Amino acid sequence: VQLQASGGGLVQPGGSLRLSCASSGSISSHWIMYWYRQAPGKQRELVAGVTSGGTTTYADSVKGRFTISRDNTKNTVYLQMNSLKLEDTAVYFCKAPYVSWGRGTQVTVSS
């Protein structure tokens, strides 16, 4: 299984982006899917997770602004990001348990 994130770009503070993570295989068998991010000079951090039952978890820094979801029929995980801040600038990755890191997508928040 390979995971590839897309949908990143340059956005102004307060703007929105929707990231997608496409899997080359079925994601139904993964009880949880995650979004992580890594800013320049910082460690990779967990942003959000969603279980197969739809339970979600978020980092405190993104609560109320980001929404994670999954569509098992499309083997895709999404991250809706609203009210973006400068500190959200990072490369965003999706992750499944026991699956190697895939290609991330760059999100740059700048005025």
RONULUM-462845 format. One record per residue: residue number from 0; x negated, y negated, z of N, C-alpha, C in turn; residue in three letters. Coordinates in nm, 2 decimals. Each point is the difference from the previous one (the first is absolute). Layout:
drenvex, nu, nv, nw, cau, cav, caw, cu, cv, cw, zagu
NUM, X, Y, Z, X, Y, Z, X, Y, Z, ala
...
//
This chain:
drenvex, nu, nv, nw, cau, cav, caw, cu, cv, cw, zagu
0, -0.09, 0.12, 0.00, 0.09, -0.12, 0.00, -0.09, -0.12, 0.00, val
1, 0.04, -0.10, -0.08, -0.07, -0.13, -0.01, 0.10, -0.11, 0.03, gln
2, -0.05, -0.10, 0.07, 0.09, -0.11, 0.03, -0.06, -0.13, -0.06, leu
3, 0.08, -0.08, -0.06, -0.05, -0.12, -0.06, 0.10, -0.11, 0.03, gln
4, -0.06, -0.10, 0.06, 0.08, -0.12, 0.04, 0.00, -0.10, -0.11, ala
5, 0.11, -0.08, -0.02, 0.00, -0.11, -0.10, 0.10, -0.11, 0.06, ser
6, 0.00, -0.11, -0.08, 0.09, -0.10, 0.04, -0.06, -0.12, 0.07, gly
7, -0.13, 0.01, 0.02, -0.07, -0.11, 0.07, -0.02, -0.12, -0.09, gly
8, -0.05, -0.11, 0.05, -0.02, -0.12, -0.08, -0.03, -0.12, 0.09, gly
9, 0.01, -0.12, -0.06, -0.03, -0.12, 0.07, 0.14, -0.07, 0.03, leu
10, 0.02, -0.04, 0.12, 0.12, -0.06, 0.04, -0.03, -0.11, 0.10, val
11, 0.09, -0.10, 0.00, -0.01, -0.11, 0.10, 0.05, 0.04, 0.13, gln
12, -0.05, -0.06, 0.11, 0.06, 0.02, 0.13, 0.15, -0.01, 0.00, pro
13, 0.07, 0.09, 0.07, 0.14, 0.00, 0.00, 0.07, 0.08, -0.11, gly
14, -0.09, 0.04, -0.10, 0.06, 0.08, -0.11, 0.02, 0.14, 0.03, gly
15, 0.04, 0.08, -0.10, 0.03, 0.14, 0.01, -0.07, 0.08, -0.11, ser
16, -0.02, 0.13, 0.04, -0.05, 0.09, -0.10, 0.06, 0.14, 0.04, leu
17, 0.01, 0.08, -0.10, 0.05, 0.14, 0.02, -0.11, 0.10, -0.05, arg
18, -0.06, 0.07, 0.09, -0.10, 0.10, -0.04, 0.07, 0.14, -0.02, leu
19, -0.06, 0.07, -0.10, 0.05, 0.14, -0.02, -0.12, 0.09, 0.01, ser
20, 0.03, 0.12, 0.04, -0.10, 0.11, 0.01, 0.06, 0.12, -0.07, cys
21, -0.06, 0.03, -0.12, 0.04, 0.12, -0.07, -0.08, 0.12, 0.03, ala
22, 0.06, 0.11, 0.02, -0.07, 0.12, 0.03, 0.01, 0.09, -0.13, ser
23, -0.12, 0.07, -0.02, 0.00, 0.09, -0.12, 0.07, 0.13, 0.03, ser
24, 0.03, 0.02, 0.13, 0.08, 0.12, 0.04, 0.11, -0.04, 0.09, gly
25, 0.07, 0.10, 0.05, 0.12, -0.02, 0.08, -0.04, -0.06, 0.14, ser
26, 0.07, -0.10, 0.04, -0.02, -0.05, 0.14, 0.10, 0.05, 0.10, ile
27, 0.09, 0.09, -0.05, 0.10, 0.05, 0.09, -0.06, 0.08, 0.11, ser
28, -0.11, 0.07, -0.03, -0.06, 0.08, 0.10, -0.08, -0.07, 0.11, ser
29, -0.02, -0.13, -0.02, -0.07, -0.09, 0.09, 0.10, -0.06, 0.10, his
30, -0.01, 0.04, 0.12, 0.10, -0.04, 0.10, -0.01, -0.15, 0.03, trp
31, -0.12, -0.06, -0.03, -0.02, -0.14, 0.02, -0.09, -0.05, -0.11, ile
32, 0.03, -0.12, -0.04, -0.09, -0.08, -0.10, -0.03, -0.13, 0.06, met
33, -0.12, -0.05, -0.03, -0.05, -0.12, 0.06, -0.05, -0.10, -0.10, tyr
34, 0.00, -0.13, 0.04, -0.07, -0.11, -0.07, -0.11, -0.04, 0.10, trp
35, -0.12, -0.02, -0.05, -0.11, -0.06, 0.07, -0.05, -0.12, -0.08, tyr
36, -0.08, -0.08, 0.07, -0.07, -0.11, -0.07, -0.14, -0.02, 0.05, arg
37, -0.08, -0.06, -0.08, -0.14, -0.03, 0.04, -0.04, -0.14, -0.05, gln
38, -0.02, -0.09, 0.09, -0.04, -0.13, -0.03, -0.15, 0.00, -0.01, ala
39, -0.06, -0.10, -0.07, -0.14, -0.01, -0.02, -0.07, -0.01, 0.14, pro
40, -0.10, 0.09, 0.02, -0.08, 0.00, 0.12, 0.07, 0.06, 0.12, gly
41, 0.12, 0.06, -0.02, 0.08, 0.06, 0.11, 0.02, 0.14, -0.02, lys
42, 0.04, 0.07, 0.11, 0.03, 0.14, -0.02, 0.14, 0.02, -0.06, gln
43, 0.02, 0.12, -0.06, 0.13, 0.03, -0.05, 0.10, 0.01, 0.11, arg
44, 0.12, -0.06, -0.01, 0.10, 0.01, 0.10, 0.13, 0.05, -0.05, glu
45, 0.07, 0.06, 0.09, 0.14, 0.05, -0.03, 0.10, -0.11, 0.00, leu
46, 0.07, -0.01, -0.11, 0.10, -0.10, -0.02, 0.14, 0.05, 0.03, val
47, 0.04, 0.11, -0.05, 0.13, 0.06, 0.02, 0.01, 0.14, -0.04, ala
48, 0.10, 0.07, 0.06, 0.02, 0.14, -0.03, 0.15, 0.03, -0.01, gly
49, 0.03, 0.10, -0.08, 0.14, 0.04, -0.02, 0.01, 0.16, 0.00, val
50, 0.08, 0.05, 0.08, 0.02, 0.15, 0.00, 0.10, 0.04, -0.11, thr
51, 0.00, 0.13, -0.01, 0.10, 0.06, -0.10, 0.14, -0.03, 0.04, ser
52, 0.02, -0.02, 0.13, 0.14, -0.03, 0.05, 0.03, -0.15, -0.01, gly
53, -0.10, -0.08, -0.04, 0.03, -0.14, -0.01, -0.04, -0.09, 0.12, gly
54, -0.06, 0.07, 0.10, -0.05, -0.08, 0.12, -0.12, -0.08, -0.05, thr
55, 0.00, -0.12, 0.04, -0.12, -0.09, -0.03, -0.07, -0.05, 0.12, thr
56, -0.13, -0.04, -0.03, -0.08, -0.06, 0.11, -0.09, -0.10, -0.07, thr
57, -0.03, -0.11, 0.07, -0.07, -0.11, -0.05, -0.10, -0.05, 0.09, tyr
58, -0.11, -0.06, -0.05, -0.10, -0.07, 0.08, 0.07, -0.13, 0.05, ala
59, -0.03, -0.04, 0.12, 0.06, -0.12, 0.06, -0.02, -0.12, -0.10, asp
60, -0.11, -0.01, -0.07, -0.02, -0.11, -0.08, 0.09, -0.02, -0.12, ser
61, 0.07, 0.11, -0.04, 0.09, 0.00, -0.11, 0.14, 0.02, 0.03, val
62, 0.03, 0.03, 0.12, 0.14, 0.03, 0.04, 0.09, -0.12, -0.03, lys
63, 0.12, 0.03, -0.06, 0.09, -0.10, -0.04, -0.03, -0.07, -0.14, gly
64, -0.11, 0.03, -0.05, -0.04, -0.05, -0.13, -0.01, 0.10, -0.11, arg
65, -0.05, 0.12, 0.04, -0.03, 0.11, -0.10, 0.11, 0.11, 0.02, phe
66, 0.03, 0.07, -0.11, 0.09, 0.11, 0.01, -0.05, 0.12, -0.09, thr
67, -0.02, 0.11, 0.07, -0.05, 0.12, -0.07, 0.12, 0.09, -0.04, ile
68, -0.01, 0.06, -0.11, 0.11, 0.10, -0.04, -0.06, 0.10, -0.09, ser
69, 0.07, 0.11, -0.02, -0.05, 0.11, -0.09, 0.12, 0.05, -0.08, arg
70, -0.03, 0.04, -0.12, 0.10, 0.07, -0.09, -0.06, 0.13, -0.04, asp
71, 0.04, 0.10, 0.06, -0.06, 0.14, -0.02, 0.04, 0.04, -0.15, asn
72, 0.10, -0.04, -0.05, 0.04, 0.04, -0.14, -0.09, -0.06, -0.10, thr
73, -0.07, -0.11, 0.03, -0.09, -0.07, -0.09, -0.15, 0.02, 0.05, lys
74, -0.01, 0.07, 0.11, -0.14, 0.02, 0.06, -0.07, -0.13, 0.01, asn
75, 0.07, -0.10, 0.06, -0.05, -0.13, 0.01, 0.03, -0.06, 0.14, thr
76, -0.10, -0.07, 0.05, 0.02, -0.07, 0.13, -0.02, -0.15, -0.03, val
77, 0.08, -0.08, 0.07, 0.00, -0.15, -0.03, -0.03, -0.07, 0.13, tyr
78, -0.05, -0.12, -0.03, -0.03, -0.10, 0.11, 0.05, -0.13, -0.04, leu
79, 0.11, -0.05, 0.05, 0.06, -0.13, -0.03, -0.07, -0.10, 0.10, gln
80, -0.07, -0.10, -0.05, -0.07, -0.09, 0.09, 0.06, -0.14, -0.03, met
81, 0.06, -0.06, 0.11, 0.06, -0.13, 0.00, -0.08, -0.09, 0.09, asn
82, 0.02, -0.13, -0.02, -0.06, -0.10, 0.09, -0.15, 0.02, 0.01, ser
83, -0.06, 0.02, -0.11, -0.14, 0.04, 0.01, -0.09, -0.11, 0.06, leu
84, -0.10, 0.04, 0.07, -0.09, -0.10, 0.06, -0.14, 0.02, -0.05, lys
85, -0.09, -0.10, 0.02, -0.14, 0.01, -0.05, -0.06, 0.13, 0.05, leu
86, 0.03, 0.03, 0.13, -0.07, 0.12, 0.06, 0.05, 0.13, -0.05, glu
87, 0.10, 0.00, -0.09, 0.04, 0.12, -0.07, -0.09, 0.04, -0.12, asp
88, -0.09, -0.09, -0.03, -0.09, 0.03, -0.11, -0.08, 0.12, 0.03, thr
89, 0.00, 0.10, -0.09, -0.07, 0.13, 0.02, 0.03, 0.09, -0.12, ala
90, -0.08, 0.11, 0.00, 0.04, 0.11, -0.10, 0.09, 0.09, 0.08, val
91, 0.11, 0.03, -0.07, 0.10, 0.09, 0.06, 0.00, 0.14, -0.06, tyr
92, 0.00, 0.10, 0.09, 0.00, 0.14, -0.04, 0.12, 0.07, 0.06, phe
93, 0.04, 0.10, -0.08, 0.10, 0.10, 0.06, -0.07, 0.12, 0.04, cys
94, 0.06, 0.08, 0.09, -0.07, 0.12, 0.05, 0.10, 0.10, 0.05, lys
95, -0.03, 0.13, -0.03, 0.08, 0.11, 0.05, -0.10, 0.08, 0.08, ala
96, 0.05, 0.07, 0.10, -0.08, 0.09, 0.08, -0.07, 0.11, -0.09, pro
97, -0.13, 0.01, 0.02, -0.09, 0.10, -0.06, -0.01, -0.02, -0.15, tyr
98, 0.03, -0.12, -0.05, -0.02, -0.04, -0.14, -0.11, -0.11, 0.00, val
99, -0.09, 0.01, -0.09, -0.11, -0.10, -0.01, 0.05, -0.14, -0.03, ser
100, -0.08, -0.09, 0.04, 0.04, -0.14, -0.03, 0.00, -0.02, -0.15, trp
101, 0.10, -0.07, -0.05, 0.01, -0.04, -0.14, -0.04, -0.14, -0.02, gly
102, 0.03, -0.05, -0.12, -0.04, -0.13, -0.04, 0.10, -0.10, 0.06, arg
103, -0.06, -0.10, 0.06, 0.08, -0.11, 0.06, 0.04, -0.11, -0.10, gly
104, 0.08, -0.09, 0.05, 0.04, -0.12, -0.08, -0.03, -0.12, 0.08, thr
105, -0.06, -0.10, -0.06, -0.04, -0.13, 0.06, 0.11, -0.09, 0.02, gln
106, 0.02, -0.05, 0.12, 0.10, -0.10, 0.03, -0.08, -0.12, 0.05, val
107, 0.02, -0.12, -0.07, -0.07, -0.12, 0.04, 0.11, -0.11, 0.03, thr
108, 0.00, -0.05, 0.12, 0.09, -0.10, 0.04, -0.08, -0.13, 0.01, val
109, 0.03, -0.10, -0.08, -0.08, -0.12, -0.01, 0.08, -0.11, -0.06, ser
110, -0.03, -0.12, 0.06, 0.07, -0.12, -0.06, -0.08, -0.06, -0.10, ser
//
